[in-house]
Each structure stands twice: as C-alpha cells, then as structure tokens.
C-alpha cells in the first residue's frame, strides 16, 4: 500500500493509505482497519501541516478518491459533494455558473472534508467567518452508529463537534455547502507597503471593513523602527468581467534537498526585495483569483524546499486588546533568534462565531509563519508560546506539531465535549499528545 506524510513532513511518521472507491465502503473499511490496527483516521489530500492528520496507528483511510459531485442547485448556490472533492474542483464547476467558495484557505488542494474537519478560514474571516459557518449538513459515518446526517437541527452535537473536530468524530462521507454569488472571477484590489507594525494596525482599522478580503505579508526579520514592516493587500470580487476558471502553469520542486533552501541569508535578501518591490502609495491591481488566493499553489511540492527534515508552521491568534504588544513581542523574539520565515502572514479575524467547538479563529490578530525544522526551533517556539499564553491567545491545531497539552486544553475548553463524542476507532497523534 502507498504511504503519505503530513504537508510539513514533520513529525516523520509515514501513514499507510487504505483506499476507497465508493461511499458504501466507508463503514466496512473503518471496521476492517480498526480490527487490524486498533485506530485510524480519515486522510484527505495531505495538506494539514503537523500531526493532526497522522493516526496513532499509522493507518489512515484515503478519502481523496471519493471525489464525486452529488447534487447542485445553481439557482440558490447549494452544492453537495463527496468529502474527497478538492476546493479547486468545486471552483472549476461553480465559477462559470457565477458562484464562489464563501471561505477559502490558502490552498485550493484541500478537500471538502478536510476544510470542514479543520474549519478553515481565509482572508475574509472578518466578513464571513469560518468555512463551517457555510456548511448546511453532512453525512458522518461512525463505527458505533453507522451513517448519520448532521446539521444544526439533526444530531446537532455531532455537527458542532465535527466542524473543526480534526476528523475524530467520524468519517465525513459528503457535505453540503452554501456558495457565494460573484459577477466575475477576477479580484479588484489595492496593494501598499507599510513601514512598521503600528502602520499595519492603522491600515487594518481603516481598510478591513471596506473590503471582502484583507491580509498582510510582514518582514519578520526587520528590526528597530522597521520592525513589523510589510505589504498590505485588500480585494473584492470585481463587479464585472469574465467567469473563467484558470489553471496557471505550475512549476515543480522535484526532490527535497539535504538542507533547507530557506535560511537566514536567503530570507534577508528575499524579504528586502519583496518589500521594496511594492510602493508605499496605494496601488490598484486587478488579478485572476488564483494568484490572489493561492500564490503557492503555482509550485508543486513547494514543501520540499525546506529539505528532508521538513518544516513547522507556527500560527497563533491573540485578542485585539493585547494584539499590538503581543505581535510586537513575537516579532522581537523571532528577529533576535535569527530564524525567520519568508511566508509571514498577518490578518485580522472578526467577531463571527463558528458553529464548531474547536474552531481556531477568535476576534483578534492572527500571525502565521513557516520555519525550517531544526533542533533549535523548539527553544524559539517555547519563547513564542509564552507570549501567546500571556496575551490570552491560542495556536491552530491544524497547523501544529508542538503545542503543549496545557496550552491546548486552556485554549480550547470545549475539547472535553469533543472527546466524549470522539469515535472510539479514530485517534490522531495530535489528539493523543494534547489530551493525555
């Protein structure tokens, strides 16, 4: 059988993939794998970064082949599809008909089931909340109950526990979502660079509520009066234009080098050039949706640039009242460590409450960074965790490979409700690590 790793390639625990062909095989496969190996997990397209997608047994149910569309109401924008359909495949079908995903993460290669199980969020959380807020219903196959239809009215407890529930409550067989109407597949946006962290907060307060999408790239190695400098992006679906689904050329990273190509010298050069590439004056831009939402999807296997040891993403969110000081402290810790990230994303999350019990976003500022996996990373993360903890923030389970059990349990007090509803045949290395 084939094996797979998480997208971060760390921790290195290869997973044996057990294939599926049809939905009616799900229950039997759960029972068969559980009998042979004790525990398992559903596994989508392998875009989760840490160990939340890694089964304790090392055996997972490969959901990607469940990639069929079941029903669509193009008048009202309601779509039902199997859990293995990717977000990109949904867009390929929906865009020409004038519909778009109401929430999308930074990759179109996540599956529908994975987007639900991780309750993903995007550049418009301040407007539309999380992915789970737009899920109408789904079918959940449990080893103890069989297939159950879950919605806000039916099996409501399982509905809430499964959205953001990391695939632990059962295997999502299909899901029905509400799409968002658009008039064009292009994005009308404005880009401007800013000189420091204070300027980011000014731009966020000024621009976020005026636009559907907003996000900032920051130079996490900048220090002194330039600390927190970066580039701010806002955008909206263009009011007119074509409804084209595009497939830009993709480059491939053919293998993982022995050492990471992301290092301090290359980061300093990249960050300086990228910051100077953009103007300080607001610059209107119109682009296809692909580079706006999915800039890294144009490079196949980009995770290999971090070398054979892989990488870890650190994504946290801190409440508004402590965000300015906490983000500044985090950047100070990172710059003083000499370990930087070329992908450093800062954005505001809104007040929308997800239906999911373990949803990551809360009102505040989110910071996400990718770091090559090296031994001294543990010390850096410990210092960053202290800042987040004192600010009343929390980390994102779907991107995590290091969070302490104490931090998880304090940041997600509803975890015990999920544990009570966890399918006894399903368990992940992440869940075992943070709950035992």
Beta strands, then each sheet from edge to edge (+ up, - down):
strand 1: 3-4
strand 2: 15-18
strand 3: 41-43
strand 4: 59-62
strand 5: 69-73
strand 6: 78-82
strand 7: 99-100
strand 8: 135-142
strand 9: 146-151
strand 10: 171-178
strand 11: 180-181
strand 12: 186-194
strand 13: 213-218
strand 14: 230-237
strand 15: 251-252
strand 16: 283-288
strand 17: 299-300
strand 18: 311-319
strand 19: 344-349
strand 20: 364-372
strand 21: 394-395
sheet 1: 1+ 2- 4- 3-
sheet 2: 5+ 6- 10+ 8- 9+
sheet 3: 7+ 11-
sheet 4: 16+ 12- 14+ 13- 19+ 20- 18+ 21-
sheet 5: 15+ 17+
end
